[in-house]
Structure formats: C-alpha cells, structure tokens
Amino acid sequence: MNNRVLNWIILIVLALTWGSSFILMKRGLDVYSSDEVAALRILIAFLFLSPLIFKHVKKPLLKHWKGFLGMGVLGNFIPAFLFTKAETGISSSLTGMLNSLTPLFTLLLGVLLFKTKTRWINAFGIMIGFVGAIGLLLVGKRVDTDNNLLFGFYVVLATICYGLSVNIIKKSLNDVNSITATVWALMFIGPIAGLYLFGFTDFTTRLANNPMALNSLGYVSVLAIFGTALSVIIFNVLIRNTNALFASSVTYLIPVVAIGWGIMDGENVQMLHFLWIGLILIGVYLVNKKPLEAS
C-alpha cells in the first residue's frame, strides 16, 4: 500500500470516528445524564492513556504546564460537557454540523488574541461561516425542541473553546509531541472528572439499576477511546505524513458522517440544513485558503 492511499484511509477513519462521536453521545444519553456522559468520556480516555504517563510525563516538561492545562480544560473538559448538554435539546446531526465552526473560531481568536496574521479572504470566510451558523440555528429552532437556540449556542461555545485550545497549542506547545501533550492534558482533567462522576452524580445508581446501563457505557467507552484518546495520535500521524491543509479537510467530512448517522437514527434533517452547512463549509474553505503564520 502506497503512502497516498494510506493517508486517505487515515483521513476517512478520522472522519468516521469524529463524525460518529455525536451519535455515540446520544446513545450514552439514553441512560446517563449529560454530565455523566461527559465525565465518563474524559475519565475513560485518561485511564486508557494512563500507562503512557511513565514515558511521557517528565519533570522538564513542567514548564509547559499552563499550555497542558489550557489544552485539557478548553480542548477536552469544557467541550465534553457542552456537547452532551447540547444533545439534550438538539439532534446529534445538528450538533455535528455546528461543530464545523471550529476552524472559523480558531482563526478569529488567533487574530484577536494571539496576533495571528490573516488575509482578507480568510476574514471573508469567517463572515460567510457565521451566516451559515445563524441559518442552521434558525432552521433548528423550527424543527427541533423548544429553546433550540440555547442548546445550539452550547455547541458554539464548545467550538470557541476548541479555537482557544488550538491557538494555545500553537503558541505554547508547538515543540511538544502531540501524544505527550494529550497525556499531560488528560492527566490534569481525568482525576477531576472521576471525582465528579463518583462523588457528585448518580452514575453508580444508574449503572446498578438500569438494564441498559452497560450497553450505554460501551458506547461512551468507544467514544472515549477512539474519539478522544486514539484519534489525536492518528491525526498527528496524518499531519506528519501530509500537511496541515490536507489534514484539516477532515472538517468537511465530519458533518457528512454526523448527518448520515442522524438520518439513520430517524432525526429530522431538512434540505435547508444542507444549504446552511454548505455555507459554513465554504467559509471553512476560505479560512484555509492561504497558510496562516503566527507573528
């Protein structure tokens, strides 16, 4: 198998993994509360990667602790809770569509807070993407549950957190291996998630009494191991084998997978959804039109 074919396989695997995250959250919510699903996801991902602590957690790397903390809290902890909370009010497919805002906020926050250089075409892409997001929220308000705008904004807040995390990684952790950074980040937030799960939720009661509890736990475990822990490693391989522009094209495929799962699960997906998600993806394309350089 040549490298080109392998890279495309990795890209498709990533798209399937991240695009399936939203339906896996939904299956977890069949039994557990949104907070429990989020805390479980973080804790299981931490436990899965914990054997790597001995190799990757070294004292000299303590100088990067602020970056690791920012990556953990903004790139994993807060979004995990926001996404599951959002899916208590909107469909998994709409959540996956709104997740496409991440590259737009990455650029916008980079320009505003991290002095990232940009071009007019990138700024135009941000505006187009935001118009698409507003359209998605308004369509969702008609076809989903009451207070849809509120639950949609949970996803928007999560993508803002992702955008901050990406910029923090670029600024503070650029010289740190991505596996090492992931292990450190989860080491900061994993124990907190575990403490919250077992000390402040009804997780153990649900696990003991609900006949579907183990089934839902299995879905959340797949989400944690593949959607949080292993996907970062695979994504790093893709970037190393190709370039950031090719790797970022996974952004275009994630909502396609999320929509596919939503349709198969009987969710209400309309033609207007495709119109507005298309506008967001055009914005993402324009944002990535030229390589961005930090000053």
C-alpha positions in Angstrom: 0.0 0.0 0.0 1.5 3.4 -1.0 1.5 6.4 1.3 -1.1 8.3 -0.6 -3.7 5.5 -0.2 -2.7 5.1 3.5 -3.2 8.8 4.1 -6.6 8.8 2.5 -7.6 5.7 4.7 -6.4 7.6 7.8 -8.4 10.7 6.8 -11.6 8.6 6.3 -11.1 6.7 9.6 -10.8 10.1 11.4 -13.9 11.4 9.7 -15.9 8.3 10.6 -14.6 8.4 14.2 -15.2 12.1 14.9 -18.4 12.2 12.8 -19.7 9.3 14.9 -19.0 11.0 18.2 -22.3 12.7 18.2 -24.4 9.6 17.8 -22.3 7.9 20.4 -23.0 10.7 22.9 -26.7 10.3 22.1 -26.6 6.6 22.9 -24.8 7.4 26.1 -27.6 9.8 27.0 -30.1 7.0 26.7 -29.2 6.0 30.2 -26.9 8.6 31.8 -27.2 12.3 32.3 -25.2 14.8 30.1 -22.7 15.4 32.9 -22.2 11.7 33.5 -21.5 11.0 29.8 -19.0 13.9 29.7 -17.2 12.9 32.8 -17.2 9.2 31.7 -15.7 10.2 28.4 -12.8 12.1 30.0 -12.2 9.6 32.7 -12.1 6.6 30.4 -9.8 8.4 27.9 -7.5 9.2 30.8 -7.4 5.6 32.1 -6.8 4.3 28.6 -3.7 6.5 28.1 -2.5 6.4 31.7 0.1 3.6 31.0 1.9 6.2 28.9 2.3 8.5 31.8 5.6 6.9 32.8 7.1 7.5 29.3 5.7 10.9 28.5 5.4 12.7 31.9 8.9 14.2 32.6 9.9 16.9 35.0 11.4 19.2 32.3 8.0 19.4 30.7 6.5 21.1 33.7 7.5 24.4 32.2 4.6 23.9 29.8 2.0 23.2 32.5 -0.1 26.2 31.5 -0.4 25.0 27.9 -1.2 21.5 29.0 -3.9 22.8 31.4 -5.4 25.0 28.7 -5.4 22.1 26.2 -7.1 19.9 28.8 -9.7 22.3 30.1 -10.5 24.1 26.8 -9.8 21.3 24.3 -11.4 18.5 26.2 -13.1 19.1 29.6 -15.5 22.0 28.9 -16.4 21.0 25.4 -17.3 17.5 26.6 -19.9 18.9 29.0 -21.2 21.4 26.5 -21.7 18.9 23.6 -23.6 16.4 25.8 -25.7 19.2 27.3 -26.5 20.4 23.7 -27.7 17.0 22.7 -30.3 17.0 25.4 -32.1 19.7 23.3 -31.0 19.3 19.7 -30.3 16.4 17.3 -26.9 14.8 17.0 -26.8 15.7 13.3 -27.3 19.4 14.0 -24.6 19.2 16.7 -22.2 17.7 14.2 -23.0 20.5 11.7 -22.4 23.3 14.1 -19.1 21.6 15.2 -17.8 22.8 11.8 -17.4 26.3 13.2 -14.2 25.3 15.0 -11.8 26.4 12.2 -13.6 29.7 12.0 -13.2 30.4 15.7 -9.6 29.2 15.5 -8.7 31.9 13.0 -10.9 34.6 14.6 -9.5 34.1 18.1 -6.0 33.7 16.7 -6.3 37.2 15.1 -7.9 38.8 18.1 -5.9 37.3 21.0 -2.8 35.6 19.6 -1.7 38.1 16.9 -2.1 35.6 14.1 -1.7 37.1 10.6 -4.5 36.8 8.2 -5.7 37.9 4.7 -9.0 39.4 3.6 -10.2 36.2 2.1 -9.8 34.4 5.4 -11.8 37.1 7.2 -14.5 36.9 4.5 -14.6 33.1 5.1 -15.3 33.8 8.8 -18.3 36.0 7.9 -19.7 33.5 5.5 -19.4 30.7 8.0 -21.1 32.7 10.7 -24.1 33.4 8.4 -24.3 29.7 7.8 -24.3 29.0 11.6 -27.1 31.5 12.2 -29.1 29.9 9.4 -28.6 26.4 11.0 -29.7 27.7 14.4 -32.8 29.3 12.9 -33.8 26.2 10.9 -33.1 24.0 14.0 -35.4 26.3 16.0 -38.3 25.3 13.7 -37.7 21.5 13.5 -36.2 20.6 16.9 -37.3 21.1 20.5 -38.1 24.3 22.3 -35.2 26.6 23.4 -33.3 25.2 20.4 -31.2 28.3 20.1 -29.9 27.9 23.6 -28.8 24.3 23.1 -27.2 25.3 19.7 -25.2 28.0 21.5 -23.8 25.3 23.8 -22.2 23.9 20.6 -21.0 27.3 19.6 -19.4 27.8 23.0 -17.7 24.4 22.6 -16.2 25.4 19.3 -14.9 28.7 20.8 -13.2 26.6 23.4 -11.7 24.4 20.7 -10.5 27.5 18.9 -8.8 28.8 22.0 -7.2 25.4 22.6 -5.8 25.1 19.1 -4.2 28.6 19.5 -2.8 27.7 22.9 -1.2 24.6 21.5 0.3 26.5 18.6 1.7 29.2 20.9 2.8 27.2 23.9 3.1 23.5 22.9 4.4 23.7 19.4 7.6 21.8 20.3 5.8 19.2 22.4 4.9 15.8 20.8 1.1 15.6 20.4 0.9 12.2 22.3 2.9 13.7 25.2 0.6 16.8 25.2 -2.5 14.7 25.2 -1.3 12.5 28.1 -0.4 15.6 30.1 -3.7 17.3 29.3 -5.8 14.3 30.4 -3.6 13.9 33.5 -4.8 17.3 34.6 -8.5 16.7 34.0 -9.0 12.9 34.2 -8.9 12.7 38.0 -11.2 15.7 38.3 -13.7 14.0 36.0 -13.5 10.8 38.1 -14.0 12.7 41.3 -17.0 14.5 39.9 -18.5 11.3 38.4 -18.3 9.2 41.6 -18.8 11.9 44.1 -21.5 14.2 42.7 -23.6 12.3 40.2 -25.9 9.3 40.2 -23.7 7.3 37.9 -23.3 4.3 40.2 -27.0 4.1 40.9 -27.8 4.1 37.2 -25.1 1.5 36.5 -26.5 -0.8 39.1 -30.2 -0.4 38.4 -30.7 0.3 34.7 -30.7 -2.8 32.5 -29.3 -0.8 29.6 -26.5 0.8 31.6 -23.7 -1.4 30.4 -24.8 -1.0 26.8 -24.6 2.8 27.1 -21.4 2.6 28.9 -20.0 0.6 26.0 -20.9 3.4 23.6 -19.3 6.0 25.8 -16.2 3.9 26.1 -15.9 3.7 22.3 -16.3 7.5 22.2 -13.6 8.0 24.8 -11.0 5.6 23.5 -11.4 6.2 19.8 -13.0 9.7 19.7 -10.7 11.3 22.3 -7.6 9.2 23.0 -6.5 7.4 19.8 -7.9 10.0 17.3 -5.3 12.6 18.4 -2.5 10.1 17.8 -3.9 9.2 14.4 -4.4 12.8 13.5 -0.7 13.5 14.4 0.4 10.7 12.0 -1.7 12.3 9.2 -0.2 15.7 9.7 3.3 14.2 9.8 2.7 12.2 6.6 1.0 15.1 4.7 0.4 18.6 5.7 -2.0 20.7 7.9 -4.1 21.7 4.9 -4.8 18.0 3.9 -5.4 17.0 7.5 -7.8 19.9 8.1 -10.0 18.6 5.2 -11.4 16.2 7.8 -13.5 19.2 8.9 -15.6 18.8 5.7 -16.3 15.1 6.2 -17.3 15.1 9.9 -20.7 16.8 9.4 -21.4 14.4 6.5 -20.9 11.4 8.8 -22.9 13.1 11.6 -25.8 13.8 9.2 -25.7 10.2 7.9 -26.0 8.8 11.4 -28.8 11.2 12.2 -30.8 10.2 9.2 -30.4 6.5 10.1 -31.5 7.3 13.6 -34.7 9.0 12.4 -33.6 12.6 13.1 -35.3 15.4 11.2 -32.8 16.6 8.6 -34.1 19.1 6.0 -32.8 20.4 2.8 -32.2 23.8 4.4 -29.8 22.1 6.8 -27.7 21.2 3.8 -27.8 24.7 2.4 -26.5 26.3 5.6 -23.9 23.6 6.4 -22.7 24.1 2.8 -22.3 27.8 3.5 -20.3 27.0 6.7 -18.0 24.7 4.8 -17.4 27.3 2.1 -16.4 29.6 4.9 -14.0 27.0 6.3 -12.5 26.5 2.8 -11.9 30.3 2.6 -10.4 30.4 6.1 -7.9 27.7 5.0 -7.3 29.3 1.6 -3.8 30.5 2.5 -1.4 29.2 5.2 -1.6 31.3 8.3 1.6 32.4 10.1 1.9 33.5 13.7 4.0 36.6 14.3 
